[in-house]
Amino acid sequence: MPFEITMPQLSDTMTEGTVVKWHVREGDPVKPNQEIADVETDKATMPMESYEGGTLAYIAAPEGTRVKVGGLLGVVAVPGEDPAEIRKAAGADGASKPSAPVAPSGDDVKGPSEIRPAELSVRPKQAPPAGEPRERLRVSPLARRIAQEKGIDLLKVRGSGPGGRIVRKDVEEFAAAAARPAAAPAQTPPPSLPMPVPRGQSKTVPLSKMRTAIATALQRSKQMVPHFYETIDIDMEAVAALRQRMNQKLEKEQVRLSVMDFVYKATAAALLRHPRLNARFNAEKNELTQYGDVNLGIAVAIPDGLIVPVLRGIDQLGLKEIRLRSLDIFERARAQRLRREELSEATFTVSPLGNYGIRHFSAIINPPEVAILAVGSAEPRAVVRDGQVVARMTMSVTLSADHRAVDGAVAAEFLSTLRELLEEPAMMLA
């Protein structure tokens, strides 16, 4: 029987999406795992795949149509079926009409803990969830062959197919990211400035879909989550010296580590020692889920707002791989070309603003995570050492934590561990 392509849930906060472009037309053949359309969510524009092969019999949502999550986008005829008959039936019974666009309100927008990923198509058998155990790794034959040829460990590749299945594109993108020279700047550049408003005039700018989603999520977080804040200063001299030595060694590979690469690595190591912060809180069930792996969300500024790509399993990565993967994911984040799994299931978030010269700030928690780390600039400051005032490279970080799940002492112990790891970087390997 034919299967339906429905609007996937491509981010934790997505309630509807807009079909930006169809890459196939009615009557065109469709292969399994083929990108058939681009969908704009509240966070990015992402490619959408068809997980089944056949013929695209009917397009229910033309380009520019807004469709709720789970709403019908199209119908694919499997081999042996008549696409014309399916198109006729779909148009006649009205099942193909997309969901009516509805402006999200505070009551309509679900929190991240209420949302579960949606499949792209309705299939006879339910695919296993994306977070399935690694021993049940699902890989397409072509992806497995390419991985073998390139010597890629499939356990390090994140699948974008149904149920986390690894497809050819995932392997090729992983190989490209590993081989890409890191010639980009060490810090994320600030977004371009908007055009100034002429003197004596005013301009009303409606909020974009992304800006609306940010406003709704952050307002809800501040209203519902009891935030508390703790700040600590960290001596970064050891990191600066180690970074210089490592960059000299990595120069032939055109890899240049940034200070934030060390911060990300140390944060992941500290979270493993303090699992109450590497967690997600379910307010409805009044329970805290702690994780043995660190999926680190990193806030990235883009011209129209903020996006938080996720570096999954960062605790298992070395500094060089963190640099390569972060450059790749930041580049695609600014181009709004991230995949669904790169925008969801973070266990902790870091918000860096040091490249703007910001010394200290407090960030807002992204529920259901229980904490977020705001990282300021590493800069020379006057400090007292052995009774003498000297200049030391110093960085301030502020932890915002959810008091429902975390106490002040737990947060302080995490910050103390983070400082220890950054002031003695070799301890990251312990």
Buried (B, 14 or more C-beta within 10 A) or exposed (E): EBBBBBBBBBBBBBBBBBBBEBEBEBEEEBEBBBBBBBBBBBBBBBBBBBBBBBBBBBBBBEEEBBBBBBBBBBBBBBEEBEBBEBBEBBBEEEEBBBBEEEEBEEEEBBBBBEBEBBBBBBEEEEBBEBBBEEEEBBBBEEBBEBBEEEEBEBEBBBBBBBBBBBBBBBBBBBBEBBEBEBEBEBBBEEBEEEEEEEEEEEEEEEEEBBBBBBEBBBEBBEEEBEBEEBBBBBBBBBBBEBBEEBBEEBEEEEBBBBBBBBBBBBBBBBBBBBBBBBBBBBBEEEEBBBBEBBBBBBBBBBEBBBBBBBBBBBBEBEBBBBBBBBBBBBBBBBEBBBBBBBBBBBBBBBBBBBBEEBBBBBBBBBBBBBBBBBBBBBBEBEBEEEEEEEEBBBBBBBBBBBEEBBEEEBBBBBBEBBBBBBBEBEEBEE
